[in-house]
Amino acid sequence: MAPRRRRGASNEDGDDDRASETDAPKNRPPNTAFRQQRMRAWQCVLTPKLIVSIFSILAAIYLGFGAYLTYLAYTVRDITIDYTKCIQEAPLVTSGVIPKKYIQAHFKPNPVLDPYKSEWLREQREVPVANYTATRNYCVLKVNIAEDLKPTISFFYRLDNFYQNHRRYVNSFNAKQLLGDAVDGSTINASTCSPLAHDDDGKIIYPCGLVANSLFNDTYSFPKLLNVPGLATNETYYMMSRKGITWPGMKDLYGPTKYKLDEIVPPPNWYENYKYGYTENNPPPNLKEEEDFQNWMMLAAAPNFYKLFMKNDKDVMKTGTYEIEIEDNFNTTLYNGQKSIVLTTVSTMGSRNIWPGIIFLIVGGICLILDIYFILSFFLWKPRKLGDPSYLSWNQSSGPQGHASAS
């Protein structure tokens, strides 16, 4: 049997020409514009005018937007007071001036009401909780607001050096339990709630996990305006709401629990509020209505973060000295952290943050510098002719070739 001729070989053996004609087109791609790369395309020619125009437009956009963001940041009025060491350093009987290092404020100058001369005082009080009383530490702040603050007024608490982004911490909760389902003990024990899934008696912890157990439990009173003659006591409070402080849709992740009271116990760190566990007089919280709990469960990516506690969308906060009573329960010294209150207005871009504007200004400045450099180099510093064929490689004389030709 004669060997088969290779496709495309010459027809020296006298094979039929029709065989090669029918075999050859089998692997040939279709003769279309797409397959043969003949589609129309736009090729950008970076001429000096185009480069200068691009950098001019970029510089104008970045500098303009950066200036606007910086302006918005400086229109925000706020005051931040670090009260971490209030229980250790504040006086007991009469209020004293808060050390300046614990205060940051951004107001117009007011020599009468200096924000940096705000005062604090510490107290111990007997507080009724359900069917018993408990001793609580209180930090009373007298905050100087140097100018009228237009709504919206937001009241945040800030924690520093608290890592909510730890891998084990992030996963330590049970979504079905938070939604209200009576999840059985074996499922809870097998979940990521461990080591806070059940107590020593085998009862289920509700809500389980490290996140719920570490819930921030300092409480704050409404700011009360002091020294207003002729004004009734109940009218001196600047009323704020603790409703509407979470993102839309967050409530859909929570619900009232279906557990029976004898099946569950509160997390260990909730002991001060549930000394005798969950009872008829002191039942477990309805997590669907606890918006501060929902904010806490929305974990922060950085170790320094803010959480919204309450706000006022309607009323102007008038100039004056406001008293804020803080029930100091959350111990930040255990992990070398700090806690602060932040009372602030908001702009179109939110609370005070100058860094976005600064970043835009830096990028715009770089574009402007490059734009000026290209203008000088293309049009003033001995510019060369665009498309000059004398710069092509085959029009350039080569030293080694010239030497070889001379020899």
N, C-alpha and C positions, 0 to 999 in steps of 0.2 A: 504493500500500500504506500503510495507516494506521500511524502510529508506535506502538511497543509501550509500554504504560502502565508507569510505574515501580512497582516493588513497594512496597506500602504506601500508594500514593496513593489519594485518594478515588475513589469509583465514580461520578463525575459523568457519564461518557460512556455509562453504562448497560451496562458490561461485566458479565459473569456473576459473581455474588458467590462462586461456588464456586471460581473461580480464585484469589482472594485467600486464601480459607480453606485451600486446599491448598498455596499457596506460602509462607505466613507461617511455619508450623512447621518449615520445612526447616533453618533456622539456630538454632532455639531449643534450648538445652541441656536435657538430661534433667532432669526434676523429681525429683532425688534429694538426700538430705541432703549428700552430698559435693560435688556439682556446684553446689548452690544455697547452700553455706556455712551449713548448718543443723546441722552436727555439734556434739555436746556438747564444751565446752571449759571448762578451769579457768582462771580469771583471778585471779592473785594480787593481793590487796589489801594493800598494805604498811602495815599499822597500826603504831602505835608499839610495841605489845607484840611484834609479830612481828619488827620490826627489832632491838629490844633482844635478843630471844631468839637471833636469827641471829648477831649479833656476839658474844654471850656464849659460844655454842657454838664459834664459830671461834676466839675467844681462848683458850678452854680447850684445844682440840685443838692449836693451834700452840704455845702455851706449854708444854704438857705434853710434846709430842713433841720440841720444841727442848731442853727441860731434860734429857730422856732421852738425846738424841744428844750433848749436851755432856758429860754424865756418862760416857758410853761413851768419848768421846775422851780424857777425863782419866784413865781407867783404863789406857790404853795406856802401856807403858814402852818408850822407845826412845832410841837415841843415834845421831847423825849426825856423821861426821868427814869434812871436806873435805881430801883428800890431794893436791890438784892440784899444790901446790908442794913436795911432800915431797922430790923429787929435788934441788930447788934449796936448800931451807931446812933440812931435817933434818940432824942431825949424822951423822958417818961412823962413829966408833968406839964411842961410848957413846950410848945413847938420851937424848933431851932432851924436855922438856915441850912438848906441842903448843900453839901459841898459842890462847888462848881463843876468838878470833874464828872459828876453824875447827871449833868443836865446838858442837853443840846436843844437850842431853840432858834427859830427863824421867824422873827417878827420885825416890824418897823420899830425904830428906837422909841422907847417910852421911859423917861427918867422916873416917873411915879411908880409904874408897875414893871419892874425889871424881872424878866423870867428867871434870871439867874439868882434871884433872891427868894425863890420859892422855899417853903418850909415843910418840915415833916415832924411827926410825933408817933410814938409807939404806945400801944395799949394792950391790955389783956381784958377780954370780955367773956361773960357767960352767955352762950348763944343757944336758944332752943332748937333742937333737932328732933322732929317727930315727937316721941314720948319721953325724951331725956334732954338734958342740957350738956353742953360741951364747952370747954375752955378754948378760946381761939386767940391767936395773936393778930393784932390789927396794926396796919401802918396808915396813918392819916396824913395825906398830902394836901398842902395849900398851894395851889398852882396859880401863878400870875399869868393871865392872858393879856398881852399888851395891846391888842387891837381887836376890833370886831371880826369874827370869823364867819364867812358866808357858807351856807350849806352847799354840798354835803359835808358834815363833820363825822369823821370816823374815829373810833376808839379801838386801838390795837393793843395787844400785848406782844412783846418781843422776847424771844429766847435766844441766847447765844451759847454756842458750844454744845447744843443738843442735837445728836445725830439720829434723825428719823430715817435716814437713808441706809441704815445697816441692813444687810441682806436678810438676816434672821428676823429682825424687828419688822421689816416691811411685810413679810409673809405671815406674821403672827396674828391671825384673826380668822374667823369663819363667816363667810358671806351669808350663808343660809341662816345661821343663828342671828346675825344682825338684821336680816330681813324679817325675823319674827318666828321662824320655824323652830319647833321643839326638837332640835337635833339630839339624837340619843348619845349616851355616854361613850359607847365604843367608837362611834364616828368622830366625836370630839377628841378622844384620846389619840386616834390615828391621824388627826389633822395637824396643821402647822401651829395650833395654839399651844402645844407643849413648850415650856414646862408649866404653863398656867391654863391647864385644861380642866382640872378638878382639884378639890381640896383634900385634906388628909382623910376625911370621912367618905370620899368617893363622890361627893356631890359636884354637879357640873358648875363651873364658874361662868357666870353670865354678866357681861359679855366676856368671852375668853380671850386670851392672848396678851402679848406684851404691849400692844398699842393702846388698848382700852385701859389696861392696868396703870399706864403712865399718864393718864388723862390730866391735863393741866387744870388744877382745882382752886387756884386763887379766884376770888370773886371781887367785883368792883361795884361801888355804889354809883348812882347818877351824880355828875358834878353839881355841886350846890354853890350858888353865888352868895358870897358873904358880904356883910356890911352894906345892905341895901335898905335904907330907912323907909318905913311906910309900906313895906311889901310883905304880904303874908308868907308864912314859912313854906307852905306847899307850892308857892309860886316861884320860890327862889331856885328850885331845881331845874337844871337843863335836862329835860326828858330825852332819853335815847331809847331806841328799840333794839331788842335782841332777836327780832324776827327779820327775815329777808337778808341774813348775813352770809348765806351759803350760795354756792353756784346753783343755777336752775337744774333740776333733775336729780340733785343729790338726795332729796327725800325719798325718791323711789327705791333707794338701796336699803332703806331701813323700815322697820315696822314694829308694832307692839308685840311683845313676846307671848308665845302660847305655852310657855312653861308654867307649871304649878309652883307656888312659892316654896314648897318643901323639896323641890327638885334642884334648886339652884342656890348659889351663894354669890355675893358680890366679889369682885377682884380684891386682892389683899390691900392695895393702896386706897381702896374706897372705904376703909374701915371707919374713918372719922365721921363719915356721913351715914354709914350703915353698921353701927356698933353691934346691933343684935340681928344682923342679917336682913334679908328681905321679909317684911311683915305687912300685915294689912294696913297699918298706919304709916308704914314707910316702904311702899312697894318699889319694884325695880322701875327705872325710868323708861318712859316711852321714847325710844330712840328716834322715832319719826319726827318728834317735836323738839328734840334736843339739838338745836342747830350748832351750838358750840361744840358738842361732841362730834357732829358731822365734820366741822372744820378741822378738828383735831385728827380725825381719821383720814383726812386728805393730806397725805404725808408730804413733807417739805424735802426738796432735793438738796438743800444746803444746810449746814449746821447752824447758821444764823437766819432766823426767819420770823415773819410776822403772822399773827392770826387775828382776824377781825372778831371783836367781842360784842360791840354794839355800834349804832350809828344814828344820825338824825339827818333826814333828807329835806327838812322844811324850814327849820328855825335858825335864825342868826344867833351865834354865841357871842354875847356882848362882852366888852372889855371889863375885866375885873379879876378878883381873886376867887378861885373855885376850890372847894374842899372835896376831895375824893377819898373815901374810906375803902381800904383794901384788906380783905381777909387773907392773911398771909399763911397759906398752907403748903405751897409747892416749894420744896427745898432744892435749890439749884446748887448749893455748895457741895453736895455729894459728888458731883461730877465736874466741879470747877467751872460752873456756868454762871450766867447772869440773866436777870429778867428785868424788863422795863415796861412802862406804859407809854403809848404814843398817841397823842391827840393831834389830829391833822385834818386840814382841808384836802380836797382832791381837785386835780385839773383834768383836762381832756385825756391826758396820758396816765392818770392815776396819782398816787402820792409822790412825794418829792424824791426824784432820782435824776441827778445831773449827768450820770455816765452815758446814757444813750446819746444825749446831745453832744457831749465831749467827743465821743467816738466818731460821730458824723462830722464834726468840725475837723478832727485830725485827718480823716480820709479826704475831706474836701480840700484841706490845706495841701496834702500831698499831690492831689490832682492839679491844684493851682500852680504849685512849684514846677511840676513836670510840664504844664502848659506853657509857662513862661520860658522854661528851658528850651522847649521845642520851637517856640516863636523866635528866640534868639539864634538858635542853631540853624534853622531852616531859612530864615529871611534876613538875618543881619550878619552872622559870622561866616562870611564867605560861602554862601550856599552854592551847591553844584547844580547843574542843569538836570532836570528830571528826565529820566530815560536816556541819558547820554550813552551811546554805544561804545564810547572809548573805554568805558569801565568794564566791558565784557572780557572774560578771561582770554578769549582767542585774539583779542586786540591788545593784549598786554605783552610787552617784551619780557622774556625769561632769561636770566643770567646764564644758567647752565646750557640752555639751547643755543644762545648766541655764541658762547665759547666753543661749543661743538661745531657750529657751522663755520666759524672762523678757522678752525683747524682743518 
